[in-house]
Amino acid sequence: MLILLESRPDILHTKSFNLTWPKQIFYERDKVQKKTFTKWINQHLMKVRKHVNDLYEDLRDGHNLISLLEVLSGDTLPREKGRMRFHRLQNVQIALDYLKKRQVR
């Protein structure tokens, strides 16, 4: 629900929409964490001249995720070059397999 709300800031700022206190704090914390992590990723991706605007959308196809792992590890990882759903899933799987192989949790 938070991802949906974040994509609709016009709803969040209307008088008729009222988040209860704990949900509002959760939403704000999620927003701050997403912004902080996006900045951290961009610090590392700037080394390979890449940039992430939306954390969820820009890591979804696996290309930026693989690039981040390459920058952090110094290794070169294979990647699928296509834009079909299969290629995107395969790139994310490559990143996950690499993390599993390195025993990153």
Summary of the structure (lengths in Angstrom):
residues: 105
radius of gyration: 16.8
end to end distance: 25.7
largest distance: 51.1
contacts: 238
relative contact order: 0.09
helix: 66%
strand: 0%
